[in-house]
């Protein structure tokens, strides 16, 4: 895998937390967010946007990040809350919850993407493709992705028909077909378009 060179921080003299979410485009399950504060000297050659990493590497990095981080926390927002808030607001709420869980209070927040609501009185910066730019955001993307995938695999034991152990809630053809055949579960997001027109014909 090609090594990605990430920036350790935006402000050298501030304690920065990186935030990212996972599961925004899923049909089922929560949206998950992580907040991570890393030592400025933290480095790992495999760390990258979690979507660009293999599952094996994500799992390896998760252990390292959780061990070496100054502080980290992962938070969920449920499908019911997503339906009530909309997915953008739910994603931001998940990030706020993750920041609430940090033992160490950051002095600056780096957020993946281009939308965020101010958190308390802490300044922040949104960074498009931030998970491929800053170490702390990349680390947050790894924790959010791995924790959510594990959560969906556990839910799959209760709802095996939807194959969440494989698709982790994303809109695959088999997932949509299972919704047509078995209906929806309490874990499905009712505000999302759960089936497509072709499947509606059957």
Backbone torsions as a table, in degrees:
resi	resn	phi	psi	omega
1	UNK	NA	137.3	-178.3
2	UNK	-70.2	132.3	179.4
3	UNK	-71.3	136.2	177.8
4	UNK	-108.1	127.9	-179.0
5	UNK	-88.7	114.0	-177.8
6	UNK	-104.6	153.4	174.3
7	UNK	-84.4	136.0	-177.6
8	UNK	-74.2	-28.7	-176.7
9	UNK	-163.6	163.5	172.6
10	UNK	-95.8	-40.7	179.1
11	UNK	-119.1	111.2	-173.7
12	UNK	-58.8	-35.5	-172.7
13	UNK	-96.3	6.9	-179.6
14	UNK	-114.3	148.4	175.8
15	UNK	-82.0	108.2	-172.7
16	UNK	-102.8	140.5	172.3
17	UNK	-110.3	136.1	174.2
18	UNK	-99.0	141.3	179.1
19	UNK	-128.0	139.9	173.7
20	UNK	-154.8	162.3	-179.4
21	UNK	-125.8	165.1	176.2
22	UNK	-140.5	146.3	175.5
23	UNK	93.5	15.8	-176.8
24	UNK	-65.7	-36.7	-176.5
25	UNK	-94.0	12.1	-177.4
26	UNK	-79.6	157.1	174.9
27	UNK	-88.8	-21.3	-175.4
28	UNK	-140.4	157.7	177.5
29	UNK	87.5	171.9	-178.4
30	UNK	-78.4	165.3	163.8
31	UNK	-92.4	139.5	-172.1
32	UNK	-122.7	137.6	178.5
33	UNK	-131.7	151.3	177.2
34	UNK	-128.2	147.7	171.7
35	UNK	-124.8	132.4	-174.7
36	UNK	-136.5	133.0	170.0
37	UNK	-113.9	120.6	-178.5
38	UNK	-110.1	153.9	170.6
39	UNK	-61.8	143.8	-178.4
40	UNK	-56.9	-28.0	-177.4
41	UNK	-87.8	1.0	-177.2
42	UNK	-60.8	135.0	178.6
43	UNK	-153.2	138.1	169.5
44	UNK	-147.8	128.9	-174.0
45	UNK	-63.1	-22.0	-178.2
46	UNK	-90.4	-11.9	-175.7
47	UNK	-66.6	130.1	-176.5
48	UNK	-161.1	179.7	167.1
49	UNK	-49.9	127.0	-173.8
50	UNK	-58.5	-28.1	-179.6
51	UNK	-69.2	-19.5	179.8
52	UNK	-94.1	1.0	-177.3
53	UNK	-106.9	154.9	174.2
54	UNK	-76.5	160.5	177.9
55	UNK	-58.7	-41.5	179.8
56	UNK	-59.0	-45.7	-179.0
57	UNK	-69.5	-37.7	176.7
58	UNK	-61.1	-44.2	-179.6
59	UNK	-65.0	-38.8	177.0
60	UNK	-63.8	-46.2	-178.6
61	UNK	-67.2	-34.3	178.8
62	UNK	-56.3	-47.7	-179.8
63	UNK	-61.7	-42.6	-178.5
64	UNK	-66.8	-45.8	-179.6
65	UNK	-61.5	-46.7	-177.9
66	UNK	-65.3	-29.5	179.3
67	UNK	-78.8	-39.4	-170.8
68	UNK	-99.1	-12.2	-179.8
69	UNK	-64.4	146.9	172.0
70	UNK	-65.6	-40.6	176.8
71	UNK	-160.9	145.9	176.0
72	UNK	-152.7	155.4	176.6
73	UNK	-158.4	145.7	178.5
74	UNK	-121.7	134.8	-177.4
75	UNK	-132.6	154.5	-179.1
76	UNK	-120.2	151.4	167.5
77	UNK	-125.2	125.8	-169.6
78	UNK	-71.6	161.9	175.4
79	UNK	-57.1	-37.6	178.9
80	UNK	-62.7	-41.8	177.8
81	UNK	-68.2	-37.6	177.9
82	UNK	-60.1	-45.1	-179.9
83	UNK	-62.7	-33.8	-179.0
84	UNK	-77.6	-40.0	-172.0
85	UNK	-92.5	-34.7	-165.9
86	UNK	94.0	157.4	-168.5
87	UNK	-68.6	-34.6	179.0
88	UNK	-64.1	-50.6	-179.5
89	UNK	-65.2	-35.3	178.3
90	UNK	-66.4	-38.4	178.6
91	UNK	-64.0	-42.3	178.4
92	UNK	-67.1	-38.6	177.4
93	UNK	-62.5	-39.2	178.0
94	UNK	-62.3	-41.0	177.7
95	UNK	-63.5	-42.6	177.8
96	UNK	-61.1	-41.5	178.2
97	UNK	-63.5	-38.9	178.2
98	UNK	-64.4	-41.6	177.6
99	UNK	-65.2	-36.4	176.2
100	UNK	-58.2	-31.6	-174.8
101	UNK	-83.1	-9.6	-179.7
102	UNK	-67.7	132.6	176.7
103	UNK	-72.7	-38.1	177.5
104	UNK	-95.3	130.4	-178.7
105	UNK	-83.7	123.3	-179.7
106	UNK	-75.5	159.6	176.8
107	UNK	-100.0	-14.1	178.8
108	UNK	-154.3	148.2	-177.6
109	UNK	-122.3	126.6	173.2
110	UNK	-103.0	125.5	-174.0
111	UNK	-119.4	132.3	175.3
112	UNK	-73.2	135.3	178.2
113	UNK	104.1	-162.2	-176.0
114	UNK	-127.2	9.0	-179.7
115	UNK	-131.6	132.8	177.5
116	UNK	-163.9	148.3	173.7
117	UNK	-101.9	139.5	-179.3
118	UNK	-51.1	138.7	179.2
119	UNK	-109.2	113.0	-177.5
120	UNK	50.5	-132.4	179.4
121	UNK	-111.5	22.2	-176.6
122	UNK	-90.4	125.0	178.6
123	UNK	-65.0	153.0	-179.2
124	UNK	-142.4	165.1	176.3
125	UNK	-138.5	124.7	173.3
126	UNK	-84.9	138.7	-177.7
127	UNK	-132.7	112.0	175.5
128	UNK	-65.0	130.8	-173.9
129	UNK	58.7	35.5	-179.5
130	UNK	-64.3	-26.9	179.6
131	UNK	-70.9	-11.7	174.3
132	UNK	-110.3	11.2	-176.6
133	UNK	-119.6	-46.9	-175.2
134	UNK	-114.4	140.1	-178.5
135	UNK	-58.3	-44.9	-176.0
136	UNK	-66.5	-37.7	178.8
137	UNK	-70.6	-40.4	176.5
138	UNK	-59.7	-42.3	178.4
139	UNK	-63.2	-41.5	177.6
140	UNK	-63.6	-37.4	179.2
141	UNK	-65.0	-37.1	178.2
142	UNK	-66.0	-45.9	-179.5
143	UNK	-66.5	-43.0	179.8
144	UNK	-62.0	-45.2	-178.7
145	UNK	-65.4	-48.1	-175.9
146	UNK	-69.3	-40.5	178.8
147	UNK	-65.7	-41.3	-179.9
148	UNK	-68.4	-41.5	178.6
149	UNK	-60.1	-42.8	177.9
150	UNK	-62.2	-41.4	179.7
151	UNK	-61.4	-44.4	-178.8
152	UNK	-69.1	-34.5	176.8
153	UNK	-64.6	-37.2	176.6
154	UNK	-68.0	-40.4	176.7
155	UNK	-63.8	-30.3	-179.4
156	UNK	-63.1	-25.7	177.2
157	UNK	-65.1	-31.4	179.3
158	UNK	-85.9	-30.7	-177.4
159	UNK	-127.9	66.3	-173.0
160	UNK	-66.6	-22.0	-176.5
161	UNK	-61.1	-25.5	-173.0
162	UNK	-93.2	-4.4	176.6
163	UNK	55.8	41.4	178.8
164	UNK	-67.0	-18.4	175.0
165	UNK	-68.4	-17.2	178.3
166	UNK	-107.6	-45.3	-174.9
167	UNK	-99.2	-5.6	-179.1
168	UNK	44.2	31.1	174.4
169	UNK	97.8	-4.9	-179.5
170	UNK	-73.4	159.5	-173.3
171	UNK	-80.2	67.7	174.0
172	UNK	-77.9	164.6	179.0
173	UNK	-60.2	-42.3	-179.7
174	UNK	-66.9	-35.6	177.8
175	UNK	-64.6	-47.3	179.1
176	UNK	-63.5	-39.4	179.1
177	UNK	-64.3	-36.6	178.0
178	UNK	-66.7	-34.8	177.4
179	UNK	-64.6	-41.8	177.8
180	UNK	-62.4	-42.1	-174.9
181	UNK	-77.8	-42.3	-172.0
182	UNK	-109.2	-8.9	-176.4
183	UNK	85.6	-173.2	-178.3
184	UNK	-98.3	162.0	177.9
185	UNK	-112.5	171.8	174.4
186	UNK	-63.4	-13.3	179.4
187	UNK	-88.6	-6.3	178.8
188	UNK	-84.0	147.7	-179.9
189	UNK	-89.9	106.0	-173.6
190	UNK	-67.5	-22.3	180.0
191	UNK	-81.1	-7.3	179.2
192	UNK	-92.0	158.4	175.5
193	UNK	-81.6	101.1	-168.7
194	UNK	-84.4	-26.5	177.7
195	UNK	-132.1	158.0	179.1
196	UNK	-102.2	172.3	-173.7
197	UNK	-61.1	-38.5	-178.5
198	UNK	-62.1	-42.4	-179.6
199	UNK	-70.8	-27.9	-179.4
200	UNK	-66.0	-19.6	-178.4
201	UNK	-76.2	-18.8	-174.4
202	UNK	-93.2	NA	NA
